Amino acid sequence: MGVTILVAGWSSDRFGRLPVYLAGAAFVGLMAFPVFWLVDTKSPVFIALALAIGLGGTGIMYGP
């Protein structure tokens, strides 16, 4: 999440806050079902991947 916040902050300075925030919101919305599918596997590796994807998307919205 720390990396995505930094990249999203830099991107928002370059492209504007609204487009970067909306891209993060779209990413989180599109990844909702795949994240739940990964958690449903009950594999610790896939659950960690699902958490990383979810937190990364949230970091994109926090960056701007």
N, C-alpha and C positions, 0 to 999 in steps of 0.2 A: 504494500500500500504506500510505503514511503516513496518508492520509485515512481509510482503512477501519479502521486501528488506533485512531485517535482516536474515530471514531464508535462502534466496537464497545466501546471502553473506557467511553465515556459510557453506552452502552446496557446494559452489564453492571452498571454502578452502579445503573441504574434498574430493570432487569428481572431481574437475577441473572446469574451467570457461566455456569451450565449451559445455560440456554435460548439465550443468545447463541452460545456455543461450538457447540452442536448445530445451530443455524441455519447457522453458517459451514461446519460439516462437511457438512451436507445440500447447501448451495450448491456446495461443491467437488465432491461426489459427482455432483450433477445436471449440472454443467457439464463433466465429464470428457470425454465424447464430443464435445460441440460444440467444445471447445478443440482436440481432436485433428483434428477436421474443418477448423477454421480453419488449423491448421498445415499440413495436407495440401494446402491450396490453393497453397502456395509463394509467396504474395504477401506482401511485407514488411509491408504495412499490416495484413493479416489476422493475420499472425504476431504483430505488436506488440499487436493487440487481444486475441489469445489469451493472451499473457503478462500483459497488464493484468487480464484476467478471473481468471486463475489466481492472480496475486499479490494481487488484491483479496480473493478468497475466503480465502486464507491469512491475510491481515491481519485478517479477521473472527475467525479462531480465535486469533490472537496478542493481540488487544485485551484480552480479559478477563484 
